[in-house]
């Protein structure tokens, strides 16, 4: 994965799949991905790239460290 910087939604989904998540699945207003009992809500695709702050929050919810993310 590229260094910790803004990322496209498509590349985020690819990285999350490498980390063991399945999906994305359709939800209410947002799609989500699953890994075991952990459900992770994804940002909508029409917002452009996912910034560093949002990426950091997503990784925290996914229980993935920054270092682990960069090595996916």
N, CA, C, O and CB atoms as a CASP TS submission, in Angstrom:
PFRMAT TS
TARGET T0000
AUTHOR 0000-0000-0000
METHOD Language model
MODEL 1
PARENT N/A
ATOM      1  N   UNK     1       0.850  -1.170   0.000  1.00  0.00           N
ATOM      2  CA  UNK     1       0.000   0.000   0.000  1.00  0.00           C
ATOM      3  C   UNK     1       0.893   1.229   0.000  1.00  0.00           C
ATOM      4  O   UNK     1       2.006   1.185   0.524  1.00  0.00           O
ATOM      5  CB  UNK     1      -0.966   0.000   1.218  1.00  0.00           C
ATOM      6  N   UNK     2       0.429   2.305  -0.570  1.00  0.00           N
ATOM      7  CA  UNK     2       1.230   3.537  -0.563  1.00  0.00           C
ATOM      8  C   UNK     2       1.387   4.080   0.850  1.00  0.00           C
ATOM      9  O   UNK     2       0.698   3.633   1.768  1.00  0.00           O
ATOM     10  CB  UNK     2       0.589   4.602  -1.463  1.00  0.00           C
ATOM     11  N   UNK     3       2.272   5.022   1.028  1.00  0.00           N
ATOM     12  CA  UNK     3       2.434   5.632   2.350  1.00  0.00           C
ATOM     13  C   UNK     3       1.110   6.208   2.847  1.00  0.00           C
ATOM     14  O   UNK     3       0.156   6.377   2.087  1.00  0.00           O
ATOM     15  CB  UNK     3       3.510   6.735   2.307  1.00  0.00           C
ATOM     16  N   UNK     4       1.084   6.499   4.125  1.00  0.00           N
ATOM     17  CA  UNK     4      -0.131   7.019   4.761  1.00  0.00           C
ATOM     18  C   UNK     4      -0.429   8.412   4.217  1.00  0.00           C
ATOM     19  O   UNK     4       0.129   9.405   4.683  1.00  0.00           O
ATOM     20  CB  UNK     4       0.022   7.057   6.312  1.00  0.00           C
ATOM     21  N   UNK     5      -1.313   8.470   3.227  1.00  0.00           N
ATOM     22  CA  UNK     5      -1.710   9.727   2.593  1.00  0.00           C
ATOM     23  C   UNK     5      -3.114   9.552   2.047  1.00  0.00           C
ATOM     24  O   UNK     5      -3.654   8.449   2.132  1.00  0.00           O
ATOM     25  CB  UNK     5      -0.712  10.143   1.458  1.00  0.00           C
ATOM     26  N   UNK     6      -3.737  10.592   1.487  1.00  0.00           N
ATOM     27  CA  UNK     6      -5.077  10.412   0.928  1.00  0.00           C
ATOM     28  C   UNK     6      -5.120   9.238  -0.049  1.00  0.00           C
ATOM     29  O   UNK     6      -4.166   8.990  -0.786  1.00  0.00           O
ATOM     30  CB  UNK     6      -5.536  11.693   0.226  1.00  0.00           C
ATOM     31  N   UNK     7      -6.242   8.523  -0.039  1.00  0.00           N
ATOM     32  CA  UNK     7      -6.367   7.294  -0.808  1.00  0.00           C
ATOM     33  C   UNK     7      -7.741   7.250  -1.470  1.00  0.00           C
ATOM     34  O   UNK     7      -8.708   7.799  -0.944  1.00  0.00           O
ATOM     35  CB  UNK     7      -6.149   6.053   0.095  1.00  0.00           C
ATOM     36  N   UNK     8      -7.819   6.603  -2.607  1.00  0.00           N
ATOM     37  CA  UNK     8      -9.121   6.448  -3.267  1.00  0.00           C
ATOM     38  C   UNK     8      -9.929   5.390  -2.523  1.00  0.00           C
ATOM     39  O   UNK     8      -9.367   4.528  -1.847  1.00  0.00           O
ATOM     40  CB  UNK     8      -8.949   6.057  -4.773  1.00  0.00           C
ATOM     41  N   UNK     9     -11.221   5.461  -2.651  1.00  0.00           N
ATOM     42  CA  UNK     9     -12.112   4.491  -2.003  1.00  0.00           C
ATOM     43  C   UNK     9     -11.810   3.089  -2.519  1.00  0.00           C
ATOM     44  O   UNK     9     -11.799   2.132  -1.745  1.00  0.00           O
ATOM     45  CB  UNK     9     -13.603   4.853  -2.255  1.00  0.00           C
ATOM     46  N   UNK    10     -11.568   2.964  -3.801  1.00  0.00           N
ATOM     47  CA  UNK    10     -11.269   1.664  -4.408  1.00  0.00           C
ATOM     48  C   UNK    10     -10.016   1.030  -3.797  1.00  0.00           C
ATOM     49  O   UNK    10     -10.013  -0.161  -3.486  1.00  0.00           O
ATOM     50  CB  UNK    10     -11.090   1.818  -5.921  1.00  0.00           C
ATOM     51  N   UNK    11      -8.960   1.818  -3.625  1.00  0.00           N
ATOM     52  CA  UNK    11      -7.728   1.296  -3.031  1.00  0.00           C
ATOM     53  C   UNK    11      -7.905   0.975  -1.553  1.00  0.00           C
ATOM     54  O   UNK    11      -7.285   0.040  -1.048  1.00  0.00           O
ATOM     55  CB  UNK    11      -6.593   2.297  -3.207  1.00  0.00           C
ATOM     56  N   UNK    12      -8.739   1.733  -0.854  1.00  0.00           N
ATOM     57  CA  UNK    12      -9.033   1.424   0.543  1.00  0.00           C
ATOM     58  C   UNK    12      -9.730   0.076   0.646  1.00  0.00           C
ATOM     59  O   UNK    12      -9.394  -0.734   1.511  1.00  0.00           O
ATOM     60  CB  UNK    12      -9.901   2.528   1.176  1.00  0.00           C
ATOM     61  N   UNK    13     -10.688  -0.166  -0.221  1.00  0.00           N
ATOM     62  CA  UNK    13     -11.413  -1.438  -0.209  1.00  0.00           C
ATOM     63  C   UNK    13     -10.450  -2.590  -0.496  1.00  0.00           C
ATOM     64  O   UNK    13     -10.532  -3.632   0.155  1.00  0.00           O
ATOM     65  CB  UNK    13     -12.566  -1.422  -1.247  1.00  0.00           C
ATOM     66  N   UNK    14      -9.550  -2.423  -1.447  1.00  0.00           N
ATOM     67  CA  UNK    14      -8.562  -3.461  -1.761  1.00  0.00           C
ATOM     68  C   UNK    14      -7.693  -3.762  -0.542  1.00  0.00           C
ATOM     69  O   UNK    14      -7.432  -4.924  -0.233  1.00  0.00           O
ATOM     70  CB  UNK    14      -7.678  -3.028  -2.952  1.00  0.00           C
ATOM     71  N   UNK    15      -7.245  -2.712   0.149  1.00  0.00           N
ATOM     72  CA  UNK    15      -6.400  -2.899   1.330  1.00  0.00           C
ATOM     73  C   UNK    15      -7.172  -3.599   2.445  1.00  0.00           C
ATOM     74  O   UNK    15      -6.633  -4.479   3.116  1.00  0.00           O
ATOM     75  CB  UNK    15      -5.862  -1.546   1.827  1.00  0.00           C
ATOM     76  N   UNK    16      -8.428  -3.213   2.644  1.00  0.00           N
ATOM     77  CA  UNK    16      -9.231  -3.841   3.695  1.00  0.00           C
ATOM     78  C   UNK    16      -9.478  -5.312   3.386  1.00  0.00           C
ATOM     79  O   UNK    16      -9.518  -6.135   4.300  1.00  0.00           O
ATOM     80  CB  UNK    16     -10.567  -3.107   3.860  1.00  0.00           C
ATOM     81  N   UNK    17      -9.643  -5.648   2.124  1.00  0.00           N
ATOM     82  CA  UNK    17      -9.801  -7.068   1.751  1.00  0.00           C
ATOM     83  C   UNK    17      -8.534  -7.843   2.075  1.00  0.00           C
ATOM     84  O   UNK    17      -8.606  -8.978   2.547  1.00  0.00           O
ATOM     85  CB  UNK    17     -10.139  -7.211   0.245  1.00  0.00           C
ATOM     86  N   UNK    18      -7.367  -7.241   1.827  1.00  0.00           N
ATOM     87  CA  UNK    18      -6.104  -7.897   2.173  1.00  0.00           C
ATOM     88  C   UNK    18      -5.993  -8.102   3.676  1.00  0.00           C
ATOM     89  O   UNK    18      -5.348  -9.044   4.137  1.00  0.00           O
ATOM     90  CB  UNK    18      -4.914  -7.076   1.665  1.00  0.00           C
ATOM     91  N   UNK    19      -6.628  -7.212   4.440  1.00  0.00           N
ATOM     92  CA  UNK    19      -6.592  -7.306   5.901  1.00  0.00           C
ATOM     93  C   UNK    19      -7.651  -8.265   6.437  1.00  0.00           C
ATOM     94  O   UNK    19      -7.793  -8.405   7.652  1.00  0.00           O
ATOM     95  CB  UNK    19      -6.787  -5.929   6.520  1.00  0.00           C
ATOM     96  N   UNK    20      -8.395  -8.928   5.552  1.00  0.00           N
ATOM     97  CA  UNK    20      -9.339  -9.936   5.996  1.00  0.00           C
ATOM     98  C   UNK    20     -10.801  -9.529   5.998  1.00  0.00           C
ATOM     99  O   UNK    20     -11.653 -10.302   6.434  1.00  0.00           O
ATOM    100  CB  UNK    20      -8.979 -10.353   7.331  1.00  0.00           C
ATOM    101  N   UNK    21     -11.108  -8.330   5.520  1.00  0.00           N
ATOM    102  CA  UNK    21     -12.501  -7.887   5.481  1.00  0.00           C
ATOM    103  C   UNK    21     -13.191  -8.436   4.235  1.00  0.00           C
ATOM    104  O   UNK    21     -12.555  -8.651   3.203  1.00  0.00           O
ATOM    105  CB  UNK    21     -12.585  -6.344   5.508  1.00  0.00           C
ATOM    106  N   UNK    22     -14.489  -8.657   4.346  1.00  0.00           N
ATOM    107  CA  UNK    22     -15.312  -9.099   3.230  1.00  0.00           C
ATOM    108  C   UNK    22     -16.269  -7.981   2.865  1.00  0.00           C
ATOM    109  O   UNK    22     -16.668  -7.197   3.726  1.00  0.00           O
ATOM    110  CB  UNK    22     -16.084 -10.401   3.577  1.00  0.00           C
ATOM    111  N   UNK    23     -16.639  -7.901   1.603  1.00  0.00           N
ATOM    112  CA  UNK    23     -17.583  -6.883   1.170  1.00  0.00           C
ATOM    113  C   UNK    23     -16.961  -5.998   0.127  1.00  0.00           C
ATOM    114  O   UNK    23     -15.933  -6.364  -0.442  1.00  0.00           O
ATOM    115  CB  UNK    23     -18.061  -6.053   2.344  1.00  0.00           C
ATOM    116  N   UNK    24     -17.518  -4.888  -0.141  1.00  0.00           N
ATOM    117  CA  UNK    24     -18.541  -4.171   0.627  1.00  0.00           C
ATOM    118  C   UNK    24     -19.961  -4.691   0.362  1.00  0.00           C
ATOM    119  O   UNK    24     -20.280  -5.205  -0.711  1.00  0.00           O
ATOM    120  CB  UNK    24     -18.477  -2.688   0.302  1.00  0.00           C
ATOM    121  N   UNK    25     -20.788  -4.532   1.390  1.00  0.00           N
ATOM    122  CA  UNK    25     -22.184  -4.925   1.339  1.00  0.00           C
ATOM    123  C   UNK    25     -23.038  -3.667   1.428  1.00  0.00           C
ATOM    124  O   UNK    25     -22.612  -2.661   1.995  1.00  0.00           O
ATOM    125  CB  UNK    25     -22.533  -5.927   2.481  1.00  0.00           C
ATOM    126  N   UNK    26     -24.241  -3.724   0.868  1.00  0.00           N
ATOM    127  CA  UNK    26     -25.148  -2.587   0.923  1.00  0.00           C
ATOM    128  C   UNK    26     -25.739  -2.469   2.321  1.00  0.00           C
ATOM    129  O   UNK    26     -26.129  -3.456   2.944  1.00  0.00           O
ATOM    130  CB  UNK    26     -26.268  -2.726  -0.131  1.00  0.00           C
ATOM    131  N   UNK    27     -25.789  -1.230   2.791  1.00  0.00           N
ATOM    132  CA  UNK    27     -26.380  -0.947   4.091  1.00  0.00           C
ATOM    133  C   UNK    27     -27.463   0.099   3.925  1.00  0.00           C
ATOM    134  O   UNK    27     -28.048   0.222   2.849  1.00  0.00           O
ATOM    135  CB  UNK    27     -25.310  -0.475   5.101  1.00  0.00           C
ATOM    136  N   UNK    28     -27.735   0.846   4.966  1.00  0.00           N
ATOM    137  CA  UNK    28     -28.730   1.912   4.887  1.00  0.00           C
ATOM    138  C   UNK    28     -28.268   3.016   3.956  1.00  0.00           C
ATOM    139  O   UNK    28     -28.601   3.007   2.771  1.00  0.00           O
ATOM    140  CB  UNK    28     -29.018   2.480   6.272  1.00  0.00           C
ATOM    141  N   UNK    29     -27.513   3.959   4.470  1.00  0.00           N
ATOM    142  CA  UNK    29     -26.994   5.061   3.656  1.00  0.00           C
ATOM    143  C   UNK    29     -25.566   4.811   3.196  1.00  0.00           C
ATOM    144  O   UNK    29     -25.093   5.467   2.269  1.00  0.00           O
ATOM    145  CB  UNK    29     -27.058   6.360   4.434  1.00  0.00           C
ATOM    146  N   UNK    30     -24.879   3.879   3.827  1.00  0.00           N
ATOM    147  CA  UNK    30     -23.479   3.593   3.512  1.00  0.00           C
ATOM    148  C   UNK    30     -23.278   2.093   3.335  1.00  0.00           C
ATOM    149  O   UNK    30     -23.996   1.277   3.913  1.00  0.00           O
ATOM    150  CB  UNK    30     -22.547   4.135   4.618  1.00  0.00           C
ATOM    151  N   UNK    31     -22.281   1.753   2.522  1.00  0.00           N
ATOM    152  CA  UNK    31     -21.879   0.357   2.426  1.00  0.00           C
ATOM    153  C   UNK    31     -21.004   0.029   3.633  1.00  0.00           C
ATOM    154  O   UNK    31     -20.497   0.923   4.311  1.00  0.00           O
ATOM    155  CB  UNK    31     -21.123   0.074   1.084  1.00  0.00           C
ATOM    156  N   UNK    32     -20.836  -1.276   3.890  1.00  0.00           N
ATOM    157  CA  UNK    32     -20.011  -1.688   5.013  1.00  0.00           C
ATOM    158  C   UNK    32     -19.243  -2.941   4.646  1.00  0.00           C
ATOM    159  O   UNK    32     -19.583  -3.633   3.685  1.00  0.00           O
ATOM    160  CB  UNK    32     -20.866  -1.925   6.268  1.00  0.00           C
ATOM    161  N   UNK    33     -18.202  -3.229   5.420  1.00  0.00           N
ATOM    162  CA  UNK    33     -17.390  -4.431   5.249  1.00  0.00           C
ATOM    163  C   UNK    33     -17.348  -5.156   6.590  1.00  0.00           C
ATOM    164  O   UNK    33     -17.487  -4.541   7.647  1.00  0.00           O
ATOM    165  CB  UNK    33     -15.940  -4.085   4.741  1.00  0.00           C
ATOM    166  N   UNK    34     -17.154  -6.473   6.529  1.00  0.00           N
ATOM    167  CA  UNK    34     -17.166  -7.297   7.735  1.00  0.00           C
ATOM    168  C   UNK    34     -15.886  -8.103   7.869  1.00  0.00           C
ATOM    169  O   UNK    34     -15.314  -8.566   6.882  1.00  0.00           O
ATOM    170  CB  UNK    34     -18.368  -8.229   7.728  1.00  0.00           C
ATOM    171  N   UNK    35     -15.450  -8.261   9.112  1.00  0.00           N
ATOM    172  CA  UNK    35     -14.372  -9.193   9.473  1.00  0.00           C
ATOM    173  C   UNK    35     -14.744  -9.760  10.832  1.00  0.00           C
ATOM    174  O   UNK    35     -14.627  -9.089  11.858  1.00  0.00           O
ATOM    175  CB  UNK    35     -12.938  -8.483   9.501  1.00  0.00           C
ATOM    176  N   UNK    36     -15.192 -11.003  10.819  1.00  0.00           N
ATOM    177  CA  UNK    36     -15.666 -11.605  12.067  1.00  0.00           C
ATOM    178  C   UNK    36     -16.876 -10.841  12.581  1.00  0.00           C
ATOM    179  O   UNK    36     -17.854 -10.660  11.856  1.00  0.00           O
ATOM    180  CB  UNK    36     -14.546 -11.622  13.134  1.00  0.00           C
ATOM    181  N   UNK    37     -16.811 -10.390  13.837  1.00  0.00           N
ATOM    182  CA  UNK    37     -17.901  -9.622  14.440  1.00  0.00           C
ATOM    183  C   UNK    37     -17.762  -8.125  14.201  1.00  0.00           C
ATOM    184  O   UNK    37     -18.625  -7.353  14.619  1.00  0.00           O
ATOM    185  CB  UNK    37     -17.962  -9.893  15.925  1.00  0.00           C
ATOM    186  N   UNK    38     -16.697  -7.704  13.539  1.00  0.00           N
ATOM    187  CA  UNK    38     -16.415  -6.287  13.330  1.00  0.00           C
ATOM    188  C   UNK    38     -17.061  -5.800  12.035  1.00  0.00           C
ATOM    189  O   UNK    38     -16.816  -6.354  10.963  1.00  0.00           O
ATOM    190  CB  UNK    38     -14.896  -6.037  13.297  1.00  0.00           C
ATOM    191  N   UNK    39     -17.885  -4.763  12.140  1.00  0.00           N
ATOM    192  CA  UNK    39     -18.533  -4.143  10.985  1.00  0.00           C
ATOM    193  C   UNK    39     -17.935  -2.755  10.792  1.00  0.00           C
ATOM    194  O   UNK    39     -17.872  -1.964  11.734  1.00  0.00           O
ATOM    195  CB  UNK    39     -20.088  -4.066  11.173  1.00  0.00           C
ATOM    196  N   UNK    40     -17.496  -2.459   9.564  1.00  0.00           N
ATOM    197  CA  UNK    40     -16.822  -1.200   9.268  1.00  0.00           C
ATOM    198  C   UNK    40     -17.601  -0.441   8.205  1.00  0.00           C
ATOM    199  O   UNK    40     -17.757  -0.934   7.088  1.00  0.00           O
ATOM    200  CB  UNK    40     -15.369  -1.448   8.805  1.00  0.00           C
ATOM    201  N   UNK    41     -18.088   0.740   8.529  1.00  0.00           N
ATOM    202  CA  UNK    41     -18.838   1.568   7.589  1.00  0.00           C
ATOM    203  C   UNK    41     -17.874   2.274   6.659  1.00  0.00           C
ATOM    204  O   UNK    41     -16.859   2.813   7.100  1.00  0.00           O
ATOM    205  CB  UNK    41     -19.724   2.592   8.332  1.00  0.00           C
ATOM    206  N   UNK    42     -18.191   2.273   5.358  1.00  0.00           N
ATOM    207  CA  UNK    42     -17.353   2.918   4.352  1.00  0.00           C
ATOM    208  C   UNK    42     -17.930   4.269   3.952  1.00  0.00           C
ATOM    209  O   UNK    42     -19.149   4.439   3.946  1.00  0.00           O
ATOM    210  CB  UNK    42     -17.207   2.019   3.119  1.00  0.00           C
ATOM    211  N   UNK    43     -17.077   5.231   3.618  1.00  0.00           N
ATOM    212  CA  UNK    43     -17.579   6.505   3.123  1.00  0.00           C
ATOM    213  C   UNK    43     -18.197   6.325   1.737  1.00  0.00           C
ATOM    214  O   UNK    43     -17.830   5.412   0.996  1.00  0.00           O
ATOM    215  CB  UNK    43     -16.449   7.553   3.078  1.00  0.00           C
ATOM    216  N   UNK    44     -19.129   7.195   1.401  1.00  0.00           N
ATOM    217  CA  UNK    44     -19.772   7.139   0.096  1.00  0.00           C
ATOM    218  C   UNK    44     -18.777   7.429  -1.018  1.00  0.00           C
ATOM    219  O   UNK    44     -17.828   8.186  -0.811  1.00  0.00           O
ATOM    220  CB  UNK    44     -20.933   8.126   0.034  1.00  0.00           C
ATOM    221  N   UNK    45     -18.973   6.841  -2.201  1.00  0.00           N
ATOM    222  CA  UNK    45     -17.993   6.949  -3.280  1.00  0.00           C
ATOM    223  C   UNK    45     -17.944   8.300  -3.977  1.00  0.00           C
ATOM    224  O   UNK    45     -16.993   8.553  -4.717  1.00  0.00           O
ATOM    225  CB  UNK    45     -18.268   5.911  -4.286  1.00  0.00           C
ATOM    226  N   UNK    46     -18.900   9.164  -3.784  1.00  0.00           N
ATOM    227  CA  UNK    46     -18.941  10.416  -4.535  1.00  0.00           C
ATOM    228  C   UNK    46     -18.164  11.556  -3.890  1.00  0.00           C
ATOM    229  O   UNK    46     -18.250  12.689  -4.363  1.00  0.00           O
ATOM    230  CB  UNK    46     -20.353  10.835  -4.716  1.00  0.00           C
ATOM    231  N   UNK    47     -17.423  11.298  -2.846  1.00  0.00           N
ATOM    232  CA  UNK    47     -16.705  12.348  -2.118  1.00  0.00           C
ATOM    233  C   UNK    47     -15.268  12.553  -2.586  1.00  0.00           C
ATOM    234  O   UNK    47     -14.583  13.425  -2.051  1.00  0.00           O
ATOM    235  CB  UNK    47     -16.701  12.029  -0.657  1.00  0.00           C
ATOM    236  N   UNK    48     -14.786  11.794  -3.553  1.00  0.00           N
ATOM    237  CA  UNK    48     -13.393  11.925  -3.981  1.00  0.00           C
ATOM    238  C   UNK    48     -12.488  11.098  -3.096  1.00  0.00           C
ATOM    239  O   UNK    48     -12.912  10.084  -2.541  1.00  0.00           O
ATOM    240  CB  UNK    48     -12.951  13.391  -3.963  1.00  0.00           C
ATOM    241  N   UNK    49     -11.242  11.526  -2.960  1.00  0.00           N
ATOM    242  CA  UNK    49     -10.292  10.775  -2.149  1.00  0.00           C
ATOM    243  C   UNK    49     -10.609  10.882  -0.662  1.00  0.00           C
ATOM    244  O   UNK    49     -11.202  11.854  -0.196  1.00  0.00           O
ATOM    245  CB  UNK    49      -8.879  11.264  -2.413  1.00  0.00           C
ATOM    246  N   UNK    50     -10.194   9.853   0.059  1.00  0.00           N
ATOM    247  CA  UNK    50     -10.374   9.805   1.504  1.00  0.00           C
ATOM    248  C   UNK    50      -9.135  10.430   2.127  1.00  0.00           C
ATOM    249  O   UNK    50      -8.020   9.947   1.929  1.00  0.00           O
ATOM    250  CB  UNK    50     -10.603   8.331   2.018  1.00  0.00           C
ATOM    251  N   UNK    51      -9.333  11.500   2.878  1.00  0.00           N
ATOM    252  CA  UNK    51      -8.226  12.229   3.479  1.00  0.00           C
ATOM    253  C   UNK    51      -7.573  11.466   4.627  1.00  0.00           C
ATOM    254  O   UNK    51      -8.086  10.445   5.086  1.00  0.00           O
ATOM    255  CB  UNK    51      -8.707  13.567   3.971  1.00  0.00           C
ATOM    256  N   UNK    52      -6.436  11.978   5.080  1.00  0.00           N
ATOM    257  CA  UNK    52      -5.663  11.315   6.137  1.00  0.00           C
ATOM    258  C   UNK    52      -6.440  11.190   7.434  1.00  0.00           C
ATOM    259  O   UNK    52      -6.375  10.152   8.093  1.00  0.00           O
ATOM    260  CB  UNK    52      -4.380  12.070   6.392  1.00  0.00           C
ATOM    261  N   UNK    53      -7.179  12.236   7.814  1.00  0.00           N
ATOM    262  CA  UNK    53      -7.923  12.196   9.078  1.00  0.00           C
ATOM    263  C   UNK    53      -8.996  11.118   9.052  1.00  0.00           C
ATOM    264  O   UNK    53      -9.123  10.344  10.001  1.00  0.00           O
ATOM    265  CB  UNK    53      -8.561  13.557   9.367  1.00  0.00           C
ATOM    266  N   UNK    54      -9.772  11.063   7.966  1.00  0.00           N
ATOM    267  CA  UNK    54     -10.813  10.044   7.853  1.00  0.00           C
ATOM    268  C   UNK    54     -10.190   8.660   7.737  1.00  0.00           C
ATOM    269  O   UNK    54     -10.700   7.705   8.322  1.00  0.00           O
ATOM    270  CB  UNK    54     -11.719  10.326   6.642  1.00  0.00           C
ATOM    271  N   UNK    55      -9.108   8.535   6.999  1.00  0.00           N
ATOM    272  CA  UNK    55      -8.420   7.250   6.875  1.00  0.00           C
ATOM    273  C   UNK    55      -7.962   6.755   8.245  1.00  0.00           C
ATOM    274  O   UNK    55      -8.092   5.571   8.556  1.00  0.00           O
ATOM    275  CB  UNK    55      -7.216   7.370   5.919  1.00  0.00           C
ATOM    276  N   UNK    56      -7.432   7.652   9.053  1.00  0.00           N
ATOM    277  CA  UNK    56      -6.973   7.281  10.393  1.00  0.00           C
ATOM    278  C   UNK    56      -8.145   6.786  11.247  1.00  0.00           C
ATOM    279  O   UNK    56      -8.001   5.809  11.981  1.00  0.00           O
ATOM    280  CB  UNK    56      -6.282   8.480  11.078  1.00  0.00           C
ATOM    281  N   UNK    57      -9.300   7.447  11.158  1.00  0.00           N
ATOM    282  CA  UNK    57     -10.480   7.014  11.919  1.00  0.00           C
ATOM    283  C   UNK    57     -10.980   5.654  11.440  1.00  0.00           C
ATOM    284  O   UNK    57     -11.376   4.813  12.247  1.00  0.00           O
ATOM    285  CB  UNK    57     -11.603   8.055  11.801  1.00  0.00           C
ATOM    286  N   UNK    58     -10.960   5.442  10.116  1.00  0.00           N
ATOM    287  CA  UNK    58     -11.399   4.156   9.564  1.00  0.00           C
ATOM    288  C   UNK    58     -10.482   3.042  10.044  1.00  0.00           C
ATOM    289  O   UNK    58     -10.957   1.981  10.448  1.00  0.00           O
ATOM    290  CB  UNK    58     -11.426   4.201   8.020  1.00  0.00           C
ATOM    291  N   UNK    59      -9.175   3.271  10.004  1.00  0.00           N
ATOM    292  CA  UNK    59      -8.226   2.245  10.435  1.00  0.00           C
ATOM    293  C   UNK    59      -8.364   1.948  11.924  1.00  0.00           C
ATOM    294  O   UNK    59      -8.224   0.798  12.342  1.00  0.00           O
ATOM    295  CB  UNK    59      -6.796   2.682  10.122  1.00  0.00           C
ATOM    296  N   UNK    60      -8.635   2.965  12.721  1.00  0.00           N
ATOM    297  CA  UNK    60      -8.826   2.762  14.161  1.00  0.00           C
ATOM    298  C   UNK    60     -10.053   1.875  14.391  1.00  0.00           C
ATOM    299  O   UNK    60     -10.010   0.957  15.210  1.00  0.00           O
ATOM    300  CB  UNK    60      -8.988   4.131  14.903  1.00  0.00           C
ATOM    301  N   UNK    61     -11.145   2.145  13.671  1.00  0.00           N
ATOM    302  CA  UNK    61     -12.348   1.337  13.803  1.00  0.00           C
ATOM    303  C   UNK    61     -12.109  -0.088  13.302  1.00  0.00           C
ATOM    304  O   UNK    61     -12.687  -1.040  13.827  1.00  0.00           O
ATOM    305  CB  UNK    61     -13.507   1.981  13.037  1.00  0.00           C
ATOM    306  N   UNK    62     -11.252  -0.234  12.280  1.00  0.00           N
ATOM    307  CA  UNK    62     -10.954  -1.549  11.704  1.00  0.00           C
ATOM    308  C   UNK    62      -9.925  -2.311  12.533  1.00  0.00           C
ATOM    309  O   UNK    62      -9.625  -3.469  12.242  1.00  0.00           O
ATOM    310  CB  UNK    62     -10.449  -1.394  10.272  1.00  0.00           C
ATOM    311  N   UNK    63      -9.388  -1.668  13.558  1.00  0.00           N
ATOM    312  CA  UNK    63      -8.356  -2.258  14.419  1.00  0.00           C
ATOM    313  C   UNK    63      -7.109  -2.632  13.612  1.00  0.00           C
ATOM    314  O   UNK    63      -6.525  -3.700  13.791  1.00  0.00           O
ATOM    315  CB  UNK    63      -8.908  -3.502  15.140  1.00  0.00           C
ATOM    316  N   UNK    64      -6.723  -1.714  12.718  1.00  0.00           N
ATOM    317  CA  UNK    64      -5.523  -1.877  11.891  1.00  0.00           C
ATOM    318  C   UNK    64      -4.592  -0.715  12.211  1.00  0.00           C
ATOM    319  O   UNK    64      -5.002   0.445  12.155  1.00  0.00           O
ATOM    320  CB  UNK    64      -5.874  -1.926  10.347  1.00  0.00           C
ATOM    321  N   UNK    65      -3.351  -1.020  12.543  1.00  0.00           N
ATOM    322  CA  UNK    65      -2.392   0.042  12.833  1.00  0.00           C
ATOM    323  C   UNK    65      -1.926   0.686  11.528  1.00  0.00           C
ATOM    324  O   UNK    65      -2.061   0.110  10.449  1.00  0.00           O
ATOM    325  CB  UNK    65      -1.182  -0.512  13.632  1.00  0.00           C
ATOM    326  N   UNK    66      -1.390   1.862  11.651  1.00  0.00           N
ATOM    327  CA  UNK    66      -0.864   2.564  10.480  1.00  0.00           C
ATOM    328  C   UNK    66       0.233   1.765   9.813  1.00  0.00           C
ATOM    329  O   UNK    66       0.291   1.682   8.586  1.00  0.00           O
ATOM    330  CB  UNK    66      -0.339   3.940  10.869  1.00  0.00           C
ATOM    331  N   UNK    67       1.111   1.170  10.624  1.00  0.00           N
ATOM    332  CA  UNK    67       2.218   0.377  10.087  1.00  0.00           C
ATOM    333  C   UNK    67       1.701  -0.862   9.358  1.00  0.00           C
ATOM    334  O   UNK    67       2.194  -1.219   8.288  1.00  0.00           O
ATOM    335  CB  UNK    67       3.177  -0.037  11.214  1.00  0.00           C
ATOM    336  N   UNK    68       0.699  -1.511   9.954  1.00  0.00           N
ATOM    337  CA  UNK    68       0.118  -2.691   9.313  1.00  0.00           C
ATOM    338  C   UNK    68      -0.539  -2.304   7.985  1.00  0.00           C
ATOM    339  O   UNK    68      -0.420  -3.030   6.998  1.00  0.00           O
ATOM    340  CB  UNK    68      -0.914  -3.367  10.249  1.00  0.00           C
ATOM    341  N   UNK    69      -1.224  -1.174   7.960  1.00  0.00           N
ATOM    342  CA  UNK    69      -1.872  -0.698   6.739  1.00  0.00           C
ATOM    343  C   UNK    69      -0.841  -0.458   5.633  1.00  0.00           C
ATOM    344  O   UNK    69      -1.048  -0.853   4.485  1.00  0.00           O
ATOM    345  CB  UNK    69      -2.661   0.595   7.020  1.00  0.00           C
ATOM    346  N   UNK    70       0.262   0.186   5.988  1.00  0.00           N
ATOM    347  CA  UNK    70       1.291   0.500   4.982  1.00  0.00           C
ATOM    348  C   UNK    70       1.975  -0.756   4.447  1.00  0.00           C
ATOM    349  O   UNK    70       2.576  -0.715   3.374  1.00  0.00           O
ATOM    350  CB  UNK    70       2.340   1.437   5.579  1.00  0.00           C
ATOM    351  N   UNK    71       1.894  -1.873   5.176  1.00  0.00           N
ATOM    352  CA  UNK    71       2.509  -3.113   4.742  1.00  0.00           C
ATOM    353  C   UNK    71       1.545  -4.075   4.046  1.00  0.00           C
ATOM    354  O   UNK    71       1.932  -5.183   3.675  1.00  0.00           O
ATOM    355  CB  UNK    71       3.119  -3.791   5.914  1.00  0.00           C
ATOM    356  N   UNK    72       0.306  -3.656   3.870  1.00  0.00           N
ATOM    357  CA  UNK    72      -0.673  -4.531   3.191  1.00  0.00           C
ATOM    358  C   UNK    72      -0.364  -4.631   1.714  1.00  0.00           C
ATOM    359  O   UNK    72      -1.073  -5.319   0.980  1.00  0.00           O
ATOM    360  CB  UNK    72      -2.110  -4.009   3.389  1.00  0.00           C
TER
END
